[in-house]
Amino acid sequence: MQAYRASILHLLDDPTANAEGAVAFHEDGLLLVEDGHVVGCGDYDELAPRLGDTPVEDLSGHLITPGFVDTHIHFPQVDIIAAHGKQLLDWLEQHTFPAEAAFADPKHAADTAAFFIDELLRNGTTTALVFGSVHKVSVDALFAEAYARDMRLIAGKALMDRNAPEGLTDTVESSRADMQALIADWHGKGRLGYAVTPRFAISCSEEQLTMAGEVLTEHPGVWMQTHLSENLHEIKETARLFPDARDYLDVYDRFGLLRERSVFAHCVHLKGEAFQRLAAKGGAVAFCPTSNLFLGSGLFPLEEACSHGVKVGMGTDVGAGTTFSILHTLGEAYKVGQLRGDALDPFQALYLATLGGARALDLDDKIGNLAPGKEADFLVLDLAATPLLARRMAGAKSLENKLFALTVLGDDRMVSRTYLAGVERYRR
């Protein structure tokens, strides 16, 4: 058994739905881990009698939290983060497609995958839902790196059989074969999962989307990820390509892609009735504030989505997103809320980054908080990582005030250690 003594903060429920019982905070806490799982989490004085001869690592001055969950990120876009451009469709043509073409090379894919996984862990992300490129080798490389670290990661090859440059399109037949092979090789291996990944409706023919729905039906338990209602020009082009569809969400629904374990990135321009349909089918939304701002896409209506029962998690959306840090992303989410007149509560922010993200991925029975029985994916955060942060923490008058400051001032420098299934995989 491993034992860690520090302040501990995690969420047991959505604080907007359960104000009294959602937040679990232990000023002098003890976390007990055994065989990769949490076996105890609570006040030190209460759990200390269970220690026996187990040595305790004293991490006083630090805060233990669950690992962060990133519900939307692009592995092949690492090298174009912070690339100057216009809005979504132009940005794809100018930056994204040329960068993704390089992932036909297995060595480039493997080198980038190693960096990508290391960067996730350095920023405290312990679970991610990831887009690969259209090339099967890109996803093989990513899964291999995650498997080597026993990381919980879900990924899929992008499906694009139209409206993409030469070398970045597949066919219905080739994409089906690639997905079947990837599912056979990786889905359920270690803590890995496969996601059927239509890039977005514009890049997929009706035949391709039909096939994607068939693969989902053939393989219960796999995920589906795509983009939805991100940009006004994208929405208009989707309507032109699918004139019989009721709206953008209906494009996916009619092909069987709106279901449990379906995660839709952005949803900036969805309205109440569409959110209701999304929630009724069990779909989830990845809220990606840094990319929505960077590409000028718009301000996601978080409060409205949640009011309709939609599951929401946080997404960094690298490379249109401008940081791997979920902490920094939460600060940007607060600013989006301010512009909409809906200030994000700091406890809800932490919920979205942990248990909310786990619920969006239908993994809350395994990850998302530090309840006994959960997989021991957790972080050790340094509350004095920078002089400014240390000064701000010293002056914080309440837990809420302290947590809010962490989400506004925090970034990768705060992450002192990252643990996957009880094993330290990163130390600053």
C-alpha positions as CSV (number, residue, x, y, z in Angstrom):
1,M,0.0,0.0,0.0
2,Q,1.1,3.6,-0.7
3,A,0.2,6.5,1.5
4,Y,0.3,10.2,0.8
5,R,-0.4,13.0,3.3
6,A,-1.5,16.4,1.9
7,S,-4.6,18.5,1.5
8,I,-7.0,16.6,-0.7
9,L,-9.8,18.1,-2.9
10,H,-12.2,16.2,-5.2
11,L,-15.8,16.2,-6.3
12,L,-18.4,13.5,-5.4
13,D,-21.1,15.0,-7.6
14,D,-22.0,18.0,-9.7
15,P,-22.0,20.9,-7.3
16,T,-24.7,22.7,-9.3
17,A,-27.1,19.7,-8.7
18,N,-25.9,18.7,-5.2
19,A,-24.7,21.8,-3.4
20,E,-24.4,20.1,0.0
21,G,-22.7,16.8,-0.7
22,A,-20.6,17.4,-3.9
23,V,-17.3,18.9,-2.5
24,A,-15.0,16.7,-0.5
25,F,-12.0,18.6,1.1
26,H,-9.6,17.3,3.6
27,E,-7.2,20.0,4.9
28,D,-5.0,17.3,6.5
29,G,-5.8,14.4,4.3
30,L,-4.5,10.9,3.6
31,L,-4.7,9.1,0.3
32,L,-4.2,5.3,0.3
33,V,-3.5,3.5,-2.9
34,E,-3.1,-0.3,-3.5
35,D,-2.8,-2.3,-6.8
36,G,-3.5,0.9,-8.8
37,H,-6.7,1.8,-7.1
38,V,-7.8,4.1,-4.3
39,V,-8.5,2.2,-1.1
40,G,-8.9,5.1,1.2
41,C,-9.3,8.9,1.0
42,G,-10.2,11.2,3.9
43,D,-9.0,12.9,7.0
44,Y,-5.6,11.8,8.2
45,D,-6.7,11.2,11.8
46,E,-9.5,8.9,10.7
47,L,-7.4,6.8,8.2
48,A,-4.1,6.7,10.1
49,P,-5.1,3.6,12.1
50,R,-5.2,1.6,8.8
51,L,-1.6,2.4,7.9
52,G,0.1,-0.4,9.9
53,D,3.7,-0.5,8.7
54,T,3.0,1.5,5.5
55,P,5.3,4.5,5.3
56,V,3.6,7.9,4.7
57,E,4.9,10.4,2.2
58,D,4.5,13.8,3.6
59,L,3.4,16.3,0.9
60,S,2.5,19.1,3.2
61,G,1.9,22.4,1.4
62,H,0.6,20.5,-1.7
63,L,-2.9,19.7,-2.9
64,I,-3.9,16.3,-4.2
65,T,-6.6,16.2,-6.8
66,P,-7.9,13.7,-9.3
67,G,-6.1,13.7,-12.7
68,F,-7.6,16.0,-15.3
69,V,-9.8,14.7,-18.1
70,D,-9.4,16.2,-21.6
71,T,-12.5,15.4,-23.7
72,H,-11.2,16.9,-27.0
73,I,-7.7,17.2,-28.3
74,H,-5.9,16.6,-31.7
75,F,-2.7,14.6,-31.5
76,P,-1.5,15.5,-35.1
77,Q,-1.8,19.3,-34.4
78,V,0.9,19.6,-31.8
79,D,3.3,21.4,-34.1
80,I,0.8,24.0,-35.3
81,I,-0.3,25.2,-31.9
82,A,-0.2,29.1,-31.9
83,A,-0.3,29.2,-35.7
84,H,-1.6,32.5,-37.0
85,G,-4.7,32.1,-39.2
86,K,-8.2,33.1,-39.8
87,Q,-11.3,31.2,-38.7
88,L,-12.0,27.4,-38.7
89,L,-12.3,26.4,-42.4
90,D,-9.4,28.6,-43.5
91,W,-7.3,27.5,-40.6
92,L,-7.8,23.9,-41.5
93,E,-6.7,24.5,-45.1
94,Q,-3.8,26.7,-44.1
95,H,-2.3,24.9,-41.1
96,T,-4.1,21.7,-40.1
97,F,-4.2,19.6,-43.3
98,P,-0.5,20.2,-44.2
99,A,0.6,19.3,-40.7
100,E,-1.6,16.1,-40.6
101,A,-0.2,14.9,-44.0
102,A,3.2,14.3,-42.3
103,F,1.6,11.5,-40.1
104,A,1.7,9.0,-43.0
105,D,5.3,8.6,-41.8
106,P,5.5,6.1,-38.9
107,K,8.6,7.6,-37.5
108,H,7.1,11.1,-37.3
109,A,4.0,9.7,-35.8
110,A,5.9,7.8,-33.1
111,D,8.2,10.7,-32.3
112,T,5.2,13.0,-32.0
113,A,3.2,10.5,-29.9
114,A,5.9,10.3,-27.3
115,F,6.1,14.1,-27.0
116,F,2.3,14.4,-27.0
117,I,1.8,11.9,-24.1
118,D,4.6,13.4,-22.1
119,E,3.0,16.8,-22.5
120,L,-0.4,15.6,-21.3
121,L,1.2,14.1,-18.2
122,R,3.3,17.3,-17.6
123,N,0.1,19.3,-17.5
124,G,-1.8,16.8,-15.3
125,T,-4.0,15.2,-17.9
126,T,-4.4,11.5,-17.0
127,T,-7.3,10.7,-19.4
128,A,-7.9,12.1,-22.9
129,L,-10.2,11.6,-25.9
130,V,-7.9,12.2,-28.9
131,F,-8.2,12.7,-32.6
132,G,-5.6,11.0,-34.8
133,S,-4.9,11.8,-38.4
134,V,-6.5,9.9,-41.2
135,H,-3.6,7.5,-41.1
136,K,-3.9,4.3,-39.2
137,V,-0.2,4.5,-38.2
138,S,-0.8,7.7,-36.3
139,V,-3.3,6.0,-34.0
140,D,-1.1,2.9,-33.6
141,A,1.8,5.1,-32.5
142,L,-0.4,7.0,-30.0
143,F,-1.9,3.9,-28.5
144,A,1.6,2.3,-28.1
145,E,2.8,5.3,-26.1
146,A,-0.2,5.4,-23.9
147,Y,-0.1,1.7,-23.3
148,A,3.5,1.8,-22.3
149,R,2.5,4.2,-19.5
150,D,-0.7,2.4,-18.5
151,M,-2.7,5.5,-19.4
152,R,-6.5,5.7,-19.8
153,L,-6.8,7.1,-23.3
154,I,-9.4,6.9,-26.1
155,A,-8.5,7.7,-29.7
156,G,-9.5,7.1,-33.3
157,K,-8.3,7.7,-36.8
158,A,-10.1,10.6,-38.5
159,L,-12.6,9.7,-41.2
160,M,-12.4,12.0,-44.3
161,D,-13.5,10.8,-47.7
162,R,-14.2,14.2,-49.3
163,N,-13.4,17.9,-49.0
164,A,-9.8,17.3,-47.9
165,P,-6.5,17.5,-49.8
166,E,-5.0,14.5,-51.7
167,G,-3.2,12.2,-49.3
168,L,-5.6,13.0,-46.5
169,T,-8.7,11.2,-47.7
170,D,-9.7,7.6,-47.2
171,T,-12.5,5.5,-48.6
172,V,-15.4,3.8,-47.0
173,E,-13.7,0.5,-47.5
174,S,-10.3,1.5,-46.3
175,S,-11.5,3.4,-43.3
176,R,-13.7,0.4,-42.2
177,A,-10.7,-1.9,-42.5
178,D,-8.5,0.4,-40.6
179,M,-11.0,0.8,-37.8
180,Q,-11.7,-2.9,-37.5
181,A,-7.9,-3.5,-37.2
182,L,-7.4,-0.7,-34.6
183,I,-10.3,-1.9,-32.5
184,A,-9.1,-5.5,-32.6
185,D,-5.5,-4.5,-31.7
186,W,-6.1,-1.8,-29.1
187,H,-9.7,-1.4,-27.8
188,G,-9.8,-2.8,-24.2
189,K,-6.1,-3.4,-24.1
190,G,-4.8,-2.1,-20.8
191,R,-6.8,1.1,-20.3
192,L,-7.3,2.0,-23.9
193,G,-10.5,2.6,-25.9
194,Y,-11.3,3.2,-29.5
195,A,-13.4,6.1,-30.8
196,V,-15.1,6.2,-34.2
197,T,-13.9,9.6,-35.4
198,P,-15.7,11.4,-38.3
199,R,-13.7,14.7,-38.6
200,F,-16.9,16.6,-39.2
201,A,-19.9,16.2,-41.5
202,I,-18.3,18.3,-44.2
203,S,-15.5,15.8,-44.6
204,C,-17.6,12.7,-44.7
205,S,-20.0,11.4,-47.4
206,E,-23.3,9.9,-46.5
207,E,-21.8,6.4,-47.2
208,Q,-18.9,7.2,-44.8
209,L,-21.2,8.3,-42.1
210,T,-23.4,5.2,-42.6
211,M,-20.4,3.0,-42.3
212,A,-19.4,4.8,-39.1
213,G,-22.7,4.1,-37.5
214,E,-22.5,0.4,-38.6
215,V,-19.1,0.1,-36.9
216,L,-20.5,1.6,-33.7
217,T,-23.3,-0.9,-33.7
218,E,-21.0,-3.8,-34.4
219,H,-18.7,-2.9,-31.5
220,P,-20.7,-2.0,-28.4
221,G,-18.5,-0.1,-25.9
222,V,-16.5,2.0,-28.4
223,W,-16.9,5.7,-28.4
224,M,-17.8,8.3,-31.1
225,Q,-16.2,11.7,-31.4
226,T,-16.7,14.5,-33.9
227,H,-17.2,18.3,-34.2
228,L,-20.6,20.0,-34.1
229,S,-21.8,23.6,-34.6
230,E,-18.4,25.2,-34.1
231,N,-18.4,27.9,-36.7
232,L,-21.1,29.8,-38.6
233,H,-19.6,29.1,-42.0
234,E,-19.2,25.4,-41.1
235,I,-22.8,25.2,-40.1
236,K,-23.9,26.8,-43.4
237,E,-21.8,24.4,-45.5
238,T,-23.1,21.4,-43.6
239,A,-26.7,22.5,-44.3
240,R,-25.8,22.8,-48.0
241,L,-24.3,19.3,-48.1
242,F,-27.1,17.7,-46.1
243,P,-30.3,19.5,-47.3
244,D,-32.7,16.9,-45.9
245,A,-31.4,17.1,-42.4
246,R,-33.4,19.0,-39.8
247,D,-30.2,20.7,-38.5
248,Y,-26.5,19.9,-37.9
249,L,-27.2,17.6,-35.0
250,D,-29.7,15.7,-37.0
251,V,-27.0,14.9,-39.6
252,Y,-25.2,12.8,-37.0
253,D,-28.4,11.4,-35.5
254,R,-29.8,10.1,-38.8
255,F,-26.6,8.0,-39.2
256,G,-26.8,6.5,-35.7
257,L,-23.9,8.6,-34.3
258,L,-25.9,10.3,-31.5
259,R,-25.9,7.9,-28.6
260,E,-24.3,7.1,-25.3
261,R,-20.5,7.6,-25.5
262,S,-20.9,10.1,-28.3
263,V,-18.9,13.3,-27.6
264,F,-19.4,16.4,-29.7
265,A,-16.7,19.1,-29.6
266,H,-17.7,22.8,-29.4
267,C,-21.5,23.1,-29.9
268,V,-21.1,26.8,-29.7
269,H,-24.2,27.7,-31.7
270,L,-26.6,25.0,-30.4
271,K,-29.9,26.1,-29.0
272,G,-32.1,24.7,-26.3
273,E,-34.2,22.2,-28.3
274,A,-31.0,20.7,-29.9
275,F,-29.5,20.4,-26.4
276,Q,-32.6,18.6,-25.3
277,R,-32.2,16.1,-28.2
278,L,-28.5,15.6,-27.5
279,A,-29.2,15.0,-23.8
280,A,-32.1,12.6,-24.5
281,K,-29.8,10.4,-26.5
282,G,-27.0,10.4,-23.9
283,G,-24.5,12.5,-25.9
284,A,-21.9,14.8,-24.3
285,V,-20.2,18.1,-25.2
286,A,-16.6,19.0,-25.0
287,F,-16.3,22.7,-24.0
288,C,-13.2,24.1,-25.7
289,P,-12.8,27.8,-24.6
290,T,-9.3,28.5,-25.8
291,S,-9.9,27.3,-29.4
292,N,-13.4,28.9,-29.5
293,L,-11.7,32.2,-28.7
294,F,-8.6,31.7,-30.8
295,L,-10.6,30.9,-34.0
296,G,-13.3,33.4,-33.2
297,S,-15.9,30.7,-33.2
298,G,-18.1,32.1,-30.4
299,L,-19.0,31.7,-26.7
300,F,-20.3,28.3,-25.6
301,P,-23.5,28.5,-23.6
302,L,-22.4,26.3,-20.7
303,E,-25.2,27.2,-18.4
304,E,-27.9,26.5,-21.0
305,A,-26.4,23.2,-22.0
306,C,-26.2,22.0,-18.4
307,S,-29.8,23.2,-17.7
308,H,-31.0,20.7,-20.4
309,G,-29.1,17.9,-18.7
310,V,-26.3,17.7,-21.2
311,K,-23.1,16.0,-20.0
312,V,-20.2,18.5,-20.4
313,G,-16.4,18.0,-20.1
314,M,-13.4,20.3,-20.8
315,G,-11.4,20.1,-24.0
316,T,-8.1,21.8,-24.7
317,D,-8.5,21.2,-28.5
318,V,-4.8,21.6,-29.2
319,G,-3.7,22.8,-31.8
320,A,-6.5,25.5,-32.3
321,G,-6.6,25.4,-28.5
322,T,-3.6,27.3,-27.2
323,T,-2.6,25.2,-24.2
324,F,-2.3,21.6,-23.0
325,S,-3.1,22.8,-19.5
326,I,-6.6,22.1,-18.2
327,L,-6.0,24.5,-15.4
328,H,-5.4,27.3,-17.8
329,T,-8.3,26.2,-19.9
330,L,-10.6,26.6,-16.8
331,G,-9.5,30.1,-16.5
332,E,-10.5,30.8,-20.1
333,A,-13.8,29.1,-19.5
334,Y,-14.5,31.5,-16.6
335,K,-13.8,34.5,-19.0
336,V,-16.2,33.0,-21.6
337,G,-18.9,32.8,-18.9
338,Q,-18.2,36.4,-17.9
339,L,-18.8,37.5,-21.5
340,R,-22.1,35.6,-21.4
341,G,-23.1,36.9,-18.0
342,D,-22.7,33.4,-16.4
343,A,-19.7,33.4,-14.1
344,L,-18.3,29.9,-13.7
345,D,-18.2,28.7,-10.1
346,P,-14.7,27.3,-9.2
347,F,-16.1,24.1,-7.8
348,Q,-18.1,23.5,-11.0
349,A,-14.9,24.2,-12.9
350,L,-13.0,21.5,-11.1
351,Y,-16.0,19.2,-11.6
352,L,-15.9,19.7,-15.3
353,A,-12.2,19.0,-15.4
354,T,-12.5,15.7,-13.4
355,L,-15.8,13.9,-12.6
356,G,-17.8,15.8,-15.2
357,G,-15.3,14.8,-17.9
358,A,-15.4,11.2,-16.6
359,R,-19.2,11.3,-16.9
360,A,-19.0,12.8,-20.4
361,L,-16.9,9.8,-21.4
362,D,-19.0,7.3,-19.5
363,L,-16.0,6.4,-17.3
364,D,-17.2,7.8,-13.9
365,D,-17.3,4.3,-12.5
366,K,-13.5,4.1,-13.0
367,I,-12.1,7.7,-12.8
368,G,-13.0,11.3,-12.0
369,N,-12.5,11.4,-8.2
370,L,-10.7,9.7,-5.4
371,A,-13.5,7.6,-4.0
372,P,-12.4,4.1,-2.9
373,G,-12.4,1.6,-5.8
374,K,-11.5,4.2,-8.4
375,E,-8.4,3.9,-10.5
376,A,-5.6,5.9,-8.8
377,D,-5.1,8.6,-11.3
378,F,-4.1,11.7,-9.3
379,L,-2.0,14.9,-9.2
380,V,0.1,16.5,-6.6
381,L,-0.2,20.3,-7.1
382,D,2.4,22.8,-5.8
383,L,0.5,25.7,-4.3
384,A,3.7,27.7,-4.3
385,A,4.8,26.9,-7.8
386,T,5.4,30.6,-8.6
387,P,6.0,33.6,-6.3
388,L,2.7,35.2,-7.3
389,L,0.8,32.0,-6.7
390,A,2.4,31.5,-3.3
391,R,1.5,35.1,-2.3
392,R,-2.0,34.7,-3.6
393,M,-2.5,31.4,-1.7
394,A,-1.3,33.0,1.5
395,G,-3.9,35.7,1.3
396,A,-6.8,33.4,0.2
397,K,-9.6,33.5,2.9
398,S,-11.6,30.4,1.8
399,L,-11.3,27.2,-0.1
400,E,-13.5,28.6,-2.9
401,N,-11.3,31.7,-3.2
402,K,-8.1,29.6,-3.3
403,L,-9.6,27.2,-5.9
404,F,-10.6,30.1,-8.1
405,A,-7.1,31.6,-8.0
406,L,-5.7,28.2,-9.0
407,T,-7.9,28.1,-12.1
408,V,-7.0,31.6,-13.1
409,L,-3.2,31.6,-12.2
410,G,-2.5,27.9,-12.6
411,D,-0.7,26.2,-15.4
412,D,1.8,23.3,-16.0
413,R,4.2,24.8,-13.4
414,M,1.7,23.8,-10.6
415,V,1.8,20.1,-11.5
416,S,4.5,18.7,-9.3
417,R,3.6,15.0,-9.9
418,T,1.2,13.0,-12.1
419,Y,0.2,9.4,-11.1
420,L,-1.4,6.8,-13.4
421,A,-3.0,3.8,-11.7
422,G,-0.9,4.6,-8.6
423,V,2.4,4.8,-10.5
424,E,4.3,8.1,-10.7
425,R,4.6,8.9,-14.4
426,Y,5.8,12.5,-14.2
427,R,7.7,14.6,-11.6
428,R,8.6,18.2,-12.2
